[in-house]
């Protein structure tokens, strides 16, 4: 996943050319605020509770890997067909 902090709105912009999810959040990358906004934005897009989304890798950078519980990978790829999903 590629995250753009300090954006105009919280949104999932789709899948980039490398198969990564593109996410924009209004929060600044300070004190974990951007990571929390990413969790909530992904959870809202998948219609899940934010507690089901965690940042696995990349908490301090723009490139992140997330884990989502309570949803099958096939359901995620239905929403974003070009997304590179593992698990």
C-alpha positions as CSV (number, residue, x, y, z in Angstrom):
1,X,0.0,0.0,0.0
2,X,1.2,3.5,-0.7
3,X,-0.1,6.2,1.6
4,X,-0.2,10.0,1.0
5,X,-0.6,11.9,4.2
6,X,-1.9,15.5,4.5
7,X,-4.3,14.9,1.6
8,X,-7.5,16.9,1.1
9,X,-9.7,13.9,2.1
10,X,-9.5,10.4,3.4
11,X,-9.9,8.0,0.4
12,X,-8.9,4.9,-1.3
13,X,-7.8,6.0,-4.8
14,X,-7.6,2.5,-6.3
15,X,-4.7,0.3,-7.3
16,X,-1.3,1.6,-8.6
17,X,0.7,0.2,-11.4
18,X,2.6,-2.1,-9.1
19,X,-0.5,-3.7,-7.6
20,X,-0.4,-1.6,-4.5
21,X,-3.4,0.1,-3.0
22,X,-3.3,3.9,-3.1
23,X,-4.7,5.6,0.0
24,X,-4.9,9.3,0.9
25,X,-5.4,10.6,4.5
26,X,-5.8,14.0,5.9
27,X,-3.8,13.3,9.0
28,X,-0.1,14.2,9.3
29,X,2.4,11.4,9.8
30,X,3.0,12.3,13.4
31,X,2.2,10.4,16.5
32,X,0.6,7.5,14.5
33,X,-2.2,9.8,13.3
34,X,-1.8,8.8,9.7
35,X,-1.6,5.1,10.5
36,X,-4.9,5.4,12.4
37,X,-6.5,7.3,9.5
38,X,-5.3,4.5,7.1
39,X,-6.9,1.9,9.4
40,X,-10.2,3.7,9.5
41,X,-10.2,4.5,5.7
42,X,-9.5,0.9,4.8
43,X,-12.1,-0.4,7.3
44,X,-14.7,2.0,5.9
45,X,-14.0,0.9,2.3
46,X,-14.3,-2.8,3.3
47,X,-17.3,-2.2,5.6
48,X,-15.5,-3.5,8.7
49,X,-14.7,-2.3,12.2
50,X,-11.3,-0.4,12.3
51,X,-10.1,-2.9,14.9
52,X,-10.0,-5.6,12.1
53,X,-7.3,-3.6,10.2
54,X,-3.7,-3.4,11.5
55,X,-0.6,-2.0,10.0
56,X,1.9,-4.9,9.8
57,X,4.9,-3.2,8.2
58,X,5.9,0.3,7.4
59,X,4.4,2.2,10.3
60,X,7.0,5.0,9.8
61,X,6.9,5.2,6.0
62,X,4.6,5.8,3.1
63,X,4.7,2.2,2.0
64,X,2.8,-0.1,4.3
65,X,1.5,-3.6,4.6
66,X,-1.7,-4.1,6.4
67,X,-3.5,-7.2,7.7
68,X,-7.3,-7.4,7.6
69,X,-9.3,-10.0,9.6
70,X,-12.9,-10.9,9.0
71,X,-12.8,-10.8,5.2
72,X,-11.6,-13.3,2.6
73,X,-8.9,-12.2,0.1
74,X,-11.3,-13.0,-2.7
75,X,-13.7,-10.4,-1.3
76,X,-10.9,-7.8,-1.3
77,X,-10.0,-8.5,-4.9
78,X,-13.6,-8.1,-5.9
79,X,-13.4,-4.5,-4.7
80,X,-10.0,-3.8,-6.1
81,X,-9.3,-6.4,-8.9
82,X,-5.7,-5.4,-9.7
83,X,-4.6,-5.5,-6.0
84,X,-1.7,-7.7,-5.1
85,X,-3.1,-9.7,-2.1
86,X,-1.4,-12.4,0.0
87,X,-2.8,-14.6,2.6
